[in-house]
Amino acid sequence: MRKNLKQGVVTSGDIKQGMAIMADLISSYGDAYWPFFEHLEKELAKRKTRSERLADFRERQGYQ
């Protein structure tokens, strides 16, 4: 992760790693970290392509 940040590039993987850290912090210390989790979640959603969003919906709904 540090390599990417030095180059000014934040990948979707970096965001997911941050979300995992925030989830642990929320579980351990409460909702004070929730806004950070939401921010990362929204950023990740922005990066998803249209086809990824449709595939995610279909998967949740049980479509093939």
KEVEXLO-167837 format. One record per atom (N, C-alpha, C, O): residue number from 1; residue in three letters; atom name; x, y, z. Coordinates in steps of 0.001 Angstrom, whole numbers, m for minus. Layout:
N
{node NUM,'ALA','CA',{X,Y,Z}}
...
***
This chain:
64
{node 1,'MET','N',{826,m1194,0}}
{node 1,'MET','CA',{0,0,0}}
{node 1,'MET','C',{864,1250,0}}
{node 1,'MET','O',{554,2184,m740}}
{node 2,'ARG','N',{1901,1320,765}}
{node 2,'ARG','CA',{2730,2521,826}}
{node 2,'ARG','C',{3313,2898,m524}}
{node 2,'ARG','O',{3401,4080,m857}}
{node 3,'LYS','N',{3710,1903,m1302}}
{node 3,'LYS','CA',{4275,2173,m2613}}
{node 3,'LYS','C',{3292,2975,m3464}}
{node 3,'LYS','O',{3668,3968,m4087}}
{node 4,'ASN','N',{2046,2544,m3486}}
{node 4,'ASN','CA',{1037,3246,m4270}}
{node 4,'ASN','C',{807,4657,m3763}}
{node 4,'ASN','O',{674,5589,m4557}}
{node 5,'LEU','N',{758,4824,m2462}}
{node 5,'LEU','CA',{491,6147,m1911}}
{node 5,'LEU','C',{1632,7105,m2216}}
{node 5,'LEU','O',{1392,8293,m2429}}
{node 6,'LYS','N',{2860,6619,m2240}}
{node 6,'LYS','CA',{3982,7478,m2596}}
{node 6,'LYS','C',{3843,7975,m4024}}
{node 6,'LYS','O',{4269,9085,m4343}}
{node 7,'GLN','N',{3254,7168,m4874}}
{node 7,'GLN','CA',{3062,7543,m6267}}
{node 7,'GLN','C',{1776,8347,m6459}}
{node 7,'GLN','O',{1483,8779,m7574}}
{node 8,'GLY','N',{1022,8547,m5412}}
{node 8,'GLY','CA',{m220,9291,m5504}}
{node 8,'GLY','C',{m1381,8488,m6057}}
{node 8,'GLY','O',{m2401,9060,m6439}}
{node 9,'VAL','N',{m1241,7176,m6104}}
{node 9,'VAL','CA',{m2287,6313,m6644}}
{node 9,'VAL','C',{m2893,5498,m5504}}
{node 9,'VAL','O',{m2183,4824,m4759}}
{node 10,'VAL','N',{m4197,5571,m5385}}
{node 10,'VAL','CA',{m4910,4755,m4398}}
{node 10,'VAL','C',{m5760,3771,m5189}}
{node 10,'VAL','O',{m6628,4167,m5967}}
{node 11,'THR','N',{m5505,2500,m4985}}
{node 11,'THR','CA',{m6230,1465,m5725}}
{node 11,'THR','C',{m7503,1057,m4983}}
{node 11,'THR','O',{m7695,1397,m3816}}
{node 12,'SER','N',{m8358,329,m5678}}
{node 12,'SER','CA',{m9552,m223,m5033}}
{node 12,'SER','C',{m9150,m1170,m3909}}
{node 12,'SER','O',{m9826,m1244,m2883}}
{node 13,'GLY','N',{m8057,m1888,m4101}}
{node 13,'GLY','CA',{m7547,m2764,m3047}}
{node 13,'GLY','C',{m7145,m1988,m1806}}
{node 13,'GLY','O',{m7379,m2434,m683}}
{node 14,'ASP','N',{m6538,m825,m2009}}
{node 14,'ASP','CA',{m6176,36,m876}}
{node 14,'ASP','C',{m7423,465,m110}}
{node 14,'ASP','O',{m7436,482,1121}}
{node 15,'ILE','N',{m8465,810,m852}}
{node 15,'ILE','CA',{m9713,1241,m221}}
{node 15,'ILE','C',{m10332,88,564}}
{node 15,'ILE','O',{m10806,280,1684}}
{node 16,'LYS','N',{m10326,m1107,m23}}
{node 16,'LYS','CA',{m10875,m2269,684}}
{node 16,'LYS','C',{m10077,m2571,1946}}
{node 16,'LYS','O',{m10647,m2947,2970}}
{node 17,'GLN','N',{m8768,m2407,1874}}
{node 17,'GLN','CA',{m7935,m2616,3058}}
{node 17,'GLN','C',{m8293,m1589,4134}}
{node 17,'GLN','O',{m8376,m1924,5316}}
{node 18,'GLY','N',{m8499,m357,3726}}
{node 18,'GLY','CA',{m8919,678,4663}}
{node 18,'GLY','C',{m10263,380,5283}}
{node 18,'GLY','O',{m10474,631,6470}}
{node 19,'MET','N',{m11183,m159,4482}}
{node 19,'MET','CA',{m12501,m517,5002}}
{node 19,'MET','C',{m12394,m1631,6035}}
{node 19,'MET','O',{m13107,m1624,7039}}
{node 20,'ALA','N',{m11503,m2587,5789}}
{node 20,'ALA','CA',{m11307,m3676,6754}}
{node 20,'ALA','C',{m10768,m3129,8074}}
{node 20,'ALA','O',{m11179,m3562,9151}}
{node 21,'ILE','N',{m9856,m2183,7979}}
{node 21,'ILE','CA',{m9309,m1557,9190}}
{node 21,'ILE','C',{m10402,m793,9923}}
{node 21,'ILE','O',{m10519,m888,11145}}
{node 22,'MET','N',{m11201,m38,9179}}
{node 22,'MET','CA',{m12294,720,9802}}
{node 22,'MET','C',{m13299,m216,10456}}
{node 22,'MET','O',{m13801,77,11541}}
{node 23,'ALA','N',{m13601,m1342,9808}}
{node 23,'ALA','CA',{m14542,m2307,10386}}
{node 23,'ALA','C',{m14019,m2825,11721}}
{node 23,'ALA','O',{m14783,m2974,12674}}
{node 24,'ASP','N',{m12723,m3101,11790}}
{node 24,'ASP','CA',{m12124,m3553,13050}}
{node 24,'ASP','C',{m12203,m2463,14113}}
{node 24,'ASP','O',{m12505,m2736,15274}}
{node 25,'LEU','N',{m11928,m1228,13705}}
{node 25,'LEU','CA',{m11991,m113,14664}}
{node 25,'LEU','C',{m13412,92,15178}}
{node 25,'LEU','O',{m13617,340,16367}}
{node 26,'ILE','N',{m14383,m9,14289}}
{node 26,'ILE','CA',{m15784,143,14692}}
{node 26,'ILE','C',{m16181,m957,15668}}
{node 26,'ILE','O',{m16859,m701,16663}}
{node 27,'SER','N',{m15754,m2183,15378}}
{node 27,'SER','CA',{m16061,m3300,16272}}
{node 27,'SER','C',{m15422,m3129,17640}}
{node 27,'SER','O',{m16007,m3487,18662}}
{node 28,'SER','N',{m14225,m2583,17647}}
{node 28,'SER','CA',{m13489,m2438,18908}}
{node 28,'SER','C',{m13834,m1180,19693}}
{node 28,'SER','O',{m13894,m1202,20923}}
{node 29,'TYR','N',{m14064,m70,18968}}
{node 29,'TYR','CA',{m14175,1218,19648}}
{node 29,'TYR','C',{m15493,1950,19429}}
{node 29,'TYR','O',{m15704,3028,19985}}
{node 30,'GLY','N',{m16368,1382,18637}}
{node 30,'GLY','CA',{m17677,2002,18463}}
{node 30,'GLY','C',{m17804,2801,17178}}
{node 30,'GLY','O',{m16931,2781,16311}}
{node 31,'ASP','N',{m18907,3494,17089}}
{node 31,'ASP','CA',{m19318,4159,15855}}
{node 31,'ASP','C',{m18578,5440,15520}}
{node 31,'ASP','O',{m18883,6060,14502}}
{node 32,'ALA','N',{m17632,5860,16319}}
{node 32,'ALA','CA',{m16893,7089,16017}}
{node 32,'ALA','C',{m16196,7004,14655}}
{node 32,'ALA','O',{m15963,8024,14007}}
{node 33,'TYR','N',{m15869,5791,14229}}
{node 33,'TYR','CA',{m15168,5610,12960}}
{node 33,'TYR','C',{m16105,5356,11785}}
{node 33,'TYR','O',{m15653,5225,10647}}
{node 34,'TRP','N',{m17393,5287,12049}}
{node 34,'TRP','CA',{m18368,4990,11004}}
{node 34,'TRP','C',{m18309,5970,9824}}
{node 34,'TRP','O',{m18364,5517,8680}}
{node 35,'PRO','N',{m18199,7281,10039}}
{node 35,'PRO','CA',{m18135,8192,8881}}
{node 35,'PRO','C',{m16955,7896,7952}}
{node 35,'PRO','O',{m17068,8073,6739}}
{node 36,'PHE','N',{m15845,7453,8499}}
{node 36,'PHE','CA',{m14687,7117,7672}}
{node 36,'PHE','C',{m14988,5881,6817}}
{node 36,'PHE','O',{m14634,5824,5640}}
{node 37,'PHE','N',{m15648,4895,7433}}
{node 37,'PHE','CA',{m16037,3687,6702}}
{node 37,'PHE','C',{m16972,4054,5552}}
{node 37,'PHE','O',{m16787,3586,4429}}
{node 38,'GLU','N',{m17967,4883,5826}}
{node 38,'GLU','CA',{m18918,5299,4791}}
{node 38,'GLU','C',{m18220,6027,3654}}
{node 38,'GLU','O',{m18534,5813,2483}}
{node 39,'HIS','N',{m17276,6884,4002}}
{node 39,'HIS','CA',{m16542,7621,2977}}
{node 39,'HIS','C',{m15796,6653,2047}}
{node 39,'HIS','O',{m15840,6800,826}}
{node 40,'LEU','N',{m15120,5676,2630}}
{node 40,'LEU','CA',{m14395,4696,1829}}
{node 40,'LEU','C',{m15355,3862,988}}
{node 40,'LEU','O',{m15072,3556,m170}}
{node 41,'GLU','N',{m16490,3496,1579}}
{node 41,'GLU','CA',{m17500,2713,866}}
{node 41,'GLU','C',{m18015,3475,m359}}
{node 41,'GLU','O',{m18170,2893,m1432}}
{node 42,'LYS','N',{m18276,4756,m200}}
{node 42,'LYS','CA',{m18762,5583,m1308}}
{node 42,'LYS','C',{m17697,5726,m2394}}
{node 42,'LYS','O',{m18011,5678,m3583}}
{node 43,'GLU','N',{m16454,5900,m1991}}
{node 43,'GLU','CA',{m15372,6018,m2962}}
{node 43,'GLU','C',{m15224,4725,m3771}}
{node 43,'GLU','O',{m15027,4765,m4986}}
{node 44,'LEU','N',{m15319,3597,m3096}}
{node 44,'LEU','CA',{m15218,2315,m3784}}
{node 44,'LEU','C',{m16385,2144,m4764}}
{node 44,'LEU','O',{m16201,1660,m5881}}
{node 45,'ALA','N',{m17571,2542,m4340}}
{node 45,'ALA','CA',{m18752,2426,m5210}}
{node 45,'ALA','C',{m18597,3289,m6462}}
{node 45,'ALA','O',{m19034,2890,m7542}}
{node 46,'LYS','N',{m17986,4453,m6334}}
{node 46,'LYS','CA',{m17766,5326,m7484}}
{node 46,'LYS','C',{m16871,4671,m8529}}
{node 46,'LYS','O',{m17000,4931,m9725}}
{node 47,'ARG','N',{m15981,3835,m8069}}
{node 47,'ARG','CA',{m15015,3213,m8965}}
{node 47,'ARG','C',{m15561,2007,m9703}}
{node 47,'ARG','O',{m14971,1562,m10688}}
{node 48,'LYS','N',{m16657,1484,m9248}}
{node 48,'LYS','CA',{m17220,300,m9900}}
{node 48,'LYS','C',{m17774,669,m11273}}
{node 48,'LYS','O',{m18378,1726,m11457}}
{node 49,'THR','N',{m17559,m203,m12202}}
{node 49,'THR','CA',{m18120,30,m13532}}
{node 49,'THR','C',{m19601,m342,m13532}}
{node 49,'THR','O',{m20102,m997,m12619}}
{node 50,'ARG','N',{m20254,82,m14547}}
{node 50,'ARG','CA',{m21673,m225,m14686}}
{node 50,'ARG','C',{m21906,m1730,m14697}}
{node 50,'ARG','O',{m22827,m2224,m14046}}
{node 51,'SER','N',{m21073,m2459,m15434}}
{node 51,'SER','CA',{m21265,m3910,m15512}}
{node 51,'SER','C',{m21026,m4578,m14165}}
{node 51,'SER','O',{m21709,m5544,m13824}}
{node 52,'GLU','N',{m20062,m4073,m13395}}
{node 52,'GLU','CA',{m19829,m4619,m12058}}
{node 52,'GLU','C',{m21035,m4376,m11158}}
{node 52,'GLU','O',{m21425,m5247,m10381}}
{node 53,'ARG','N',{m21617,m3196,m11268}}
{node 53,'ARG','CA',{m22783,m2877,m10451}}
{node 53,'ARG','C',{m23959,m3780,m10817}}
{node 53,'ARG','O',{m24674,m4255,m9935}}
{node 54,'LEU','N',{m24162,m4017,m12112}}
{node 54,'LEU','CA',{m25241,m4912,m12536}}
{node 54,'LEU','C',{m24980,m6341,m12065}}
{node 54,'LEU','O',{m25896,m7019,m11600}}
{node 55,'ALA','N',{m23744,m6797,m12182}}
{node 55,'ALA','CA',{m23399,m8150,m11736}}
{node 55,'ALA','C',{m23623,m8298,m10235}}
{node 55,'ALA','O',{m24140,m9319,m9783}}
{node 56,'ASP','N',{m23237,m7281,m9459}}
{node 56,'ASP','CA',{m23462,m7316,m8012}}
{node 56,'ASP','C',{m24945,m7415,m7691}}
{node 56,'ASP','O',{m25352,m8185,m6821}}
{node 57,'PHE','N',{m25761,m6620,m8409}}
{node 57,'PHE','CA',{m27198,m6661,m8175}}
{node 57,'PHE','C',{m27759,m8040,m8481}}
{node 57,'PHE','O',{m28523,m8601,m7696}}
{node 58,'ARG','N',{m27373,m8577,m9631}}
{node 58,'ARG','CA',{m27869,m9889,m10023}}
{node 58,'ARG','C',{m27472,m10959,m9005}}
{node 58,'ARG','O',{m28266,m11841,m8678}}
{node 59,'GLU','N',{m26261,m10873,m8519}}
{node 59,'GLU','CA',{m25796,m11849,m7535}}
{node 59,'GLU','C',{m26625,m11756,m6253}}
{node 59,'GLU','O',{m27012,m12780,m5689}}
{node 60,'ARG','N',{m26893,m10552,m5799}}
{node 60,'ARG','CA',{m27682,m10373,m4575}}
{node 60,'ARG','C',{m29114,m10859,m4762}}
{node 60,'ARG','O',{m29737,m11352,m3822}}
{node 61,'GLN','N',{m29631,m10717,m5977}}
{node 61,'GLN','CA',{m31012,m11089,m6247}}
{node 61,'GLN','C',{m31160,m12544,m6662}}
{node 61,'GLN','O',{m32281,m13028,m6822}}
{node 62,'GLY','N',{m30053,m13246,m6839}}
{node 62,'GLY','CA',{m30111,m14644,m7223}}
{node 62,'GLY','C',{m30222,m14872,m8718}}
{node 62,'GLY','O',{m30537,m15981,m9148}}
{node 63,'TYR','N',{m29966,m13835,m9531}}
{node 63,'TYR','CA',{m29978,m13985,m10982}}
{node 63,'TYR','C',{m28659,m14575,m11434}}
{node 63,'TYR','O',{m27660,m14522,m10717}}
{node 64,'GLN','N',{m28665,m15137,m12629}}
{node 64,'GLN','CA',{m27432,m15674,m13228}}
{node 64,'GLN','C',{m26927,m14752,m14287}}
{node 64,'GLN','O',{m25900,m15029,m14907}}
***
